[in-house]
Amino acid sequence: MLGCIAAVAGANPAHNDHVITRDICVIGGGAAGTYAAVRLGDMNQSVIVIEHKDRLGGNTQTFTDPITGAKADIGVQVWHVLDIVKNFFSRFNVPLTTTQTTASSVEFIDFTNGAKLKGYPGNQGNLTVALQAYAAQLAKYPFLDAGFDLPDPVPTDLLMPFGDFVAKYNLSAAMTVLPDFAAGLGTLTKYPTLYFMKVAGLTILQSIQTGFYTTAHHDNSEIYQNAQAALLAADSLLLNSHIVATERGNNGGPVKLVVSTPSGHRVIQAKKIIFAIPPTLENLHNFDIDSEERHLFEQFSTTGYYTGLLRNSGVPANAGTITDRGLHTTFHVPKLPNIFSTYASAILGLQQVFYGSDTVLPIDQVKHSIITTMQQIFPNATATVPPVFAVFSSHSPFVFMVPSSAIKAGFYRKLSNLQGHRHMFYAGAAFQTQDSSLIWQFIEGLLPHVVA
């Protein structure tokens, strides 16, 4: 069997340097894959991580200005103040500091037309009372911070569109701030309440009060740079590599994967796989999935999330944070696809922009939309020198969702049953949420089953 799969890749299994034997093969070196690989090493498991980029970190990305050397985090900004976070950073000698996310000044405009929301949010009601009411609802579902282990039947409130949920419990005042903690969720009022509670759960509310962790060096990628060095030193990482073909333990044998690397094709032989990249059908194409797996994964729809740093943005230097709120939308939620917030980055002269969409969009389309919108809103400042991206990053696909009908029918119970199916386990946002800290907690619960 090894000879067959190796022949497809053009690798000769008789050459030892063409065959890599490990206990676990981890697909993807983002937050989930990197953490899983490090912890598996702690559990005396031999590991190989396959990452298609030239770096680890996934959506944790730091831009270094080539002129000044200043840094700005354009991906993951903060982590929760949890022991699991503190311990992970400590082991790689990355110091942390606590920060608040509240901006010194916020201006609300409708990014579809540049109209300012005058008097907003002053007339929206008591924010503190509304947040307390929202927290009381979250407290009914403490299991949500741990994953998608939902009760049967699934509570009706979790299935209703979030806009209906807000109206039912009179939470409109909380909508002045809650959308800011659901970045990338799309038009949040139309999706099942379950998904909003996943991205803006109890841990988020607690962190709003107590603050978040960020790195003392203002470089959130440092943790992944140090982890990358450790994994490379242990011969446990292949960068700029991707899977060509897979045989997932047919006839009781080990998993075999063909990997395209900068040094040519290699064959990996492992006991199990941890799939730690977005589970789109495209990403799963070369993983020998069966009809059961395909039936579940094809039900997902995904949102789009993009960010970048703009030069010549046109935004006044003293503007603070500019947040999108729809002038005529329900609860003033942003009308997407569009920019949903922008503020001055840590690098002088560069404006950070965040863009959201209900679907994944072509990168060129998003870039054009951002630049055109900035020119429309700040026409005088951008008339002579148009905005240009210093760096741009797509974090799409971002949030994975299924309809309420599928949730009610037990979708997440069936998805959970895929853990270990044909020697493959799943880690990442689709099985938890877009939150590195909570993903790491999820992996702590998953790994004992992987090594069993």
Stockholm file with secondary structure:
# STOCKHOLM 1.0

chainA/1-452         MLGCIAAVAGANPAHNDHVITRDICVIGGGAAGTYAAVRLGDMNQSVIVIEHKDRLGGNTQTFTDPITGAKADIGVQVWHVLDIVKNFFSRFNVPLTTTQTTASSVEFIDFTNGAKLKGYPGNQGNLTVALQAYAAQLAKYPFLDAGFDLPDPVPTDLLMPFGDFVAKYNLSAAMTVLPDFAAGLGTLTKYPTLYFMKVAGLTILQSIQTGFYTTAHHDNSEIYQNAQAALLAADSLLLNSHIVATERGNNGGPVKLVVSTPSGHRVIQAKKIIFAIPPTLENLHNFDIDSEERHLFEQFSTTGYYTGLLRNSGVPANAGTITDRGLHTTFHVPKLPNIFSTYASAILGLQQVFYGSDTVLPIDQVKHSIITTMQQIFPNATATVPPVFAVFSSHSPFVFMVPSSAIKAGFYRKLSNLQGHRHMFYAGAAFQTQDSSLIWQFIEGLLPHVVA
#=GR chainA/1-452 SS CHHHHHHHHTCCTTSGGGEEEEEEEEECCSHHHHHHHHHHHHTTCCEEEECSSSSSCTTCCEEECTTTCCEEECSCCCBCSCHHHHHHHHHTTCCEEEECCCCSCEEEEETTTTEECTTTTTTSCCHHHHHHHHHHHHTTCGGGGGCSCCCSSCCHHHHSBHHHHHHHTTCGGGGGTGGGGSTTCCSGGGSBHHHHHHHSCHHHHHHHHHCEEEETTSCTTHHHHHHHHHHHHTTCEECSCEEEEEEECGGGCCEEEEEEETTEEEEEEEEEEEECSCCCTTTTTTSCCCHHHHHHHTTCEECEEEEEEEESCCCCTTCCEEEECCSSSGGGCCCSSEEEEEEECSSTTEEEEEEEESSCCCHHHHHHHHHHHHHHHSHHHHSSSCCEEEEEEECCSCCEECCHHHHHTTHHHHHHTTTTGGGEEECSGGGSCSCHHHHHHHHHHHHHHHHC
#=GC SS_cons         CHHHHHHHHTCCTTSGGGEEEEEEEEECCSHHHHHHHHHHHHTTCCEEEECSSSSSCTTCCEEECTTTCCEEECSCCCBCSCHHHHHHHHHTTCCEEEECCCCSCEEEEETTTTEECTTTTTTSCCHHHHHHHHHHHHTTCGGGGGCSCCCSSCCHHHHSBHHHHHHHTTCGGGGGTGGGGSTTCCSGGGSBHHHHHHHSCHHHHHHHHHCEEEETTSCTTHHHHHHHHHHHHTTCEECSCEEEEEEECGGGCCEEEEEEETTEEEEEEEEEEEECSCCCTTTTTTSCCCHHHHHHHTTCEECEEEEEEEESCCCCTTCCEEEECCSSSGGGCCCSSEEEEEEECSSTTEEEEEEEESSCCCHHHHHHHHHHHHHHHSHHHHSSSCCEEEEEEECCSCCEECCHHHHHTTHHHHHHTTTTGGGEEECSGGGSCSCHHHHHHHHHHHHHHHHC
//
